[in-house]
Amino acid sequence: MKLECPKPNIPFNKPFFVGKELYNITQAVMADGHISGDGRFTRLCHTWLQEKLGCPGALLTMSGTAALEMAAILCDLQPGDEVIMPSFTFVSTANAFVLRGAVPVFIDIRPDTLNLDESLIEPAITTRTKAIVPVHYAGFACAMDEILQIAAQHGLLVVEDAAHAMLSTYHGQYLGTLGHLGCLSFHETKNIISGEGGALLVNDPVFMERAEIIRDKGTNRSRFFRGEVDKYSWVDIGSSFLPSDLIAAFLYAQLEQGRQIIDQRSRLFARYTVQLEPLARSGVIQLPHQDTACSGNGHIFYLITRSMADRTRLIEYLKERGVYAVFHYVPLHSSEAGLKYGRVSGEMTVTDTMSDRLLRLPLYYEMTEDDVDRVAELVTAFYRVNR
Ligand SMILES: *Cc1c(COP(=O)(O)O)cnc(C)c1O
């Protein structure tokens, strides 16, 4: 009897090393003797982000959530002020503003990009509106030209949630550098990782001095270290938003290989697209919309199935064959805290249907094209029996 060797499982995501992470950590401890925040590796990361992304100021944070919380403080919101955002996003997008007493106002998303529908922003503006928070879902850009124009007309701030969008571009500019403030995440599920981690991109220099203070417990310690003041003290509200230099050391190794990581993920993304194109043409699934004005970063490869029942069956079918696919956000407007702290502007039809039908396929740096082919073949086989 011939025994068939079972194929290894394909996880949804897998954290990875690209080379010098552990070496850099050793350097921080042994050579620098500095493992608290703002050491040599943090400075290297700041310079890398500023130069490569082209933004005047970048500050590492402990998470993408922390970057959003800093951005919310910088918006100087009063209780009851409103912030327009999609409902189809991660909780931190809204929670950061709720912590300041603001009200998230949820608007619907576009059926093609799953990003907030820019035509619904103006109808949602009231006298209390202070900011717009575009979330670049799956690393594909929101309609930033239109959003920035609306914001300028109404005197609103724009905070980009670019947690998915590291090294994605919009008309040649990096996402996260277009709004007044931009937030990146280096969580292990994102493209470039340090376990937990994030960065605030300060694109409008008027926010820079206050951003440094908020990040360092409300003190002007950064100015003290630069010799600009002769002692440091408590000058504003703030918290300890800065990461240890151990995290920065890990991150710097990934940043140095950033382009290579994005290129590898984009190759896998393109392979999925080619393999699943026939199913999309036959109308049983919808694939991610690709806009020529922006380049993606291979962050998420998703399918839109015909119904929630289809999606549930497909997840089960793949799981039985060792492939782990997952759905994504439960819309914030209908979640327990969303109902309590936020409000809706207009209909949420697209958000509701997309969140019921969206499925994310495995995609990680160490995945091979053969792995992609195996997943795509299984999806194709599923639809052969579920027409
Ligand atoms: C991951 C994510 C965040 C939060 O980032 P953390 O680093 O996990 O705190 C915020 N917004 C979006 C859209 C995300 O996907």
The ligand as a Gaussian input file, in Angstrom:
#p B3LYP/6-31G(d) Opt

LIG

0 1
 C       -3.821000      46.822000      12.684000
 C       -4.660000      48.028000      12.560000
 C       -4.644000      49.057000      13.502000
 C       -3.951000      48.959000      14.823000
 O       -2.640000      48.637000      14.786000
 P       -1.952000      47.921000      16.050000
 O       -0.508000      48.094000      15.715000
 O       -2.401000      46.506000      16.060000
 O       -2.343000      48.676000      17.265000
 C       -5.385000      50.203000      13.253000
 N       -6.129000      50.320000      12.147000
 C       -6.188000      49.342000      11.224000
 C       -7.022000      49.554000       9.996000
 C       -5.486000      48.155000      11.411000
 O       -5.597000      47.169000      10.508000

